[in-house]
């Protein structure tokens, strides 16, 4: 088992797709900083309001500033769409702490992981790699779990790049915003662990999809639609139907937002971790069961 894990980690770090995804993660982190800096510039926003009178411009700026003044105490804001969304108390004075939470994104990691699973798992069906490894007498469940562990480490690496670059850049550009304390560091660690738990749930579902379709392209396409696009579309129904709200709160996309929100409590993060780990166990069990019965050619 340990040798399989080491082998899969070697494959992960040598895979061109993983290197490209790490580069994309770096680009995304820089993009988060750039957009936050741009949108926090009063001069930039006023330059786009040239058609308004000075009074209208000031009224618009006041409205924009009050919109993020902390009056909305919602832990998450469903329906905010794909991408990176900062929950700032003052949109013109963002902080590194707010940038850190914004860097987790919405639907971004799901798309990145769909691409990684397509390259690490589904592609090996067409290349014959799986058949060759199993020919050495390796147990199928060990092979499956080693893939899962390698992909989880890949997730941690990609997410780590985005968070570290965005946070360090945020400190440089905006400052932390308040006196830093060990409790804040612990809270940030809890957010990361919550995201990893939900992320592993996402990986397990994507691996199940890859095991079903045995195609890299299909895995990426289905994964992006089911893990990123569909949750974004149906999230607009949140708050409109009680029965939908109860179901949606168990979705991975909702719990990703719950675990990474700047306003989440330890209870929120714990709930997200439980949902992520339960999904991991169920999807991994189903995936292993399916994989053991497959005729690998």
Secondary structure as GFF3:
##gff-version 3
##sequence-region A 1 297
A	DSSP	alpha_helix	2	14	.	.	.	ID=ss1
A	DSSP	alpha_helix	16	39	.	.	.	ID=ss2
A	DSSP	alpha_helix	42	47	.	.	.	ID=ss3
A	DSSP	alpha_helix	54	67	.	.	.	ID=ss4
A	DSSP	alpha_helix	96	102	.	.	.	ID=ss5
A	DSSP	alpha_helix	108	117	.	.	.	ID=ss6
A	DSSP	pi_helix	118	122	.	.	.	ID=ss7
A	DSSP	alpha_helix	123	127	.	.	.	ID=ss8
A	DSSP	alpha_helix	129	134	.	.	.	ID=ss9
A	DSSP	alpha_helix	140	174	.	.	.	ID=ss10
A	DSSP	alpha_helix	182	213	.	.	.	ID=ss11
A	DSSP	alpha_helix	216	224	.	.	.	ID=ss12
A	DSSP	pi_helix	225	229	.	.	.	ID=ss13
A	DSSP	alpha_helix	230	234	.	.	.	ID=ss14
A	DSSP	three_ten_helix	235	237	.	.	.	ID=ss15
A	DSSP	alpha_helix	242	248	.	.	.	ID=ss16
A	DSSP	alpha_helix	252	260	.	.	.	ID=ss17
A	DSSP	alpha_helix	266	293	.	.	.	ID=ss18
###
